[in-house]
Amino acid sequence: MGDRTSIAITGTPGTGKTSLCDALRESYSVISLQNLAEQHGCLGEIDSSDDAAPLDIHQLAEKWHYEGEGFCFIDGHLSHFLEVDAIVILRCHPEQLKQRLKTRAYSPEKIEANVEWELLSGTWSELLEFEIDIPILELDTTTSPLEEIQAEIIEWLNNQCPSLPLEESSSQAIGWM
């Protein structure tokens, strides 16, 4: 990794991306994907069916490129679609994820959709479909303390972000069956 490195922190909603990025913010630059989308005019109006604003990630990927110095983490469940140098995928056991999402007052339908996405390793499916072939680190946040997750990421960065080829990485992805 060079002097200018952007790292996507991605995963299903509720896996701990924002909590992790809040901790990383003490030592590194962190950018919210939603803020980026707002700044670049890539965020639509809030949809009343799920209380979420649609984000045009493909348009944002065309408009945004990291031009800062040092490491920069991008917090968002679609951040792996941006032009980044590495990806950290956070995972969480579906039962624990369901409990986390209930505390957010998500609708039962939204909870179920996110739990199913996690169960199916949806982010890995996207990485394979779009042939994203950059260093990837997958971490299980189900019971790991935030400090431990942060330390694993820092160690990975210090070791130049080693990664298996995409096909091998995805075949070793965390499974919940």
Secondary structure as GFF3:
##gff-version 3
##sequence-region A 1 177
A	DSSP	beta_strand	4	11	.	.	.	ID=ss1
A	DSSP	alpha_helix	17	24	.	.	.	ID=ss2
A	DSSP	beta_strand	29	32	.	.	.	ID=ss3
A	DSSP	alpha_helix	33	39	.	.	.	ID=ss4
A	DSSP	alpha_helix	57	63	.	.	.	ID=ss5
A	DSSP	beta_strand	70	75	.	.	.	ID=ss6
A	DSSP	three_ten_helix	79	81	.	.	.	ID=ss7
A	DSSP	beta_strand	86	91	.	.	.	ID=ss8
A	DSSP	alpha_helix	94	102	.	.	.	ID=ss9
A	DSSP	alpha_helix	108	119	.	.	.	ID=ss10
A	DSSP	alpha_helix	122	129	.	.	.	ID=ss11
A	DSSP	beta_strand	136	140	.	.	.	ID=ss12
A	DSSP	alpha_helix	146	158	.	.	.	ID=ss13
A	DSSP	alpha_helix	166	171	.	.	.	ID=ss14
###
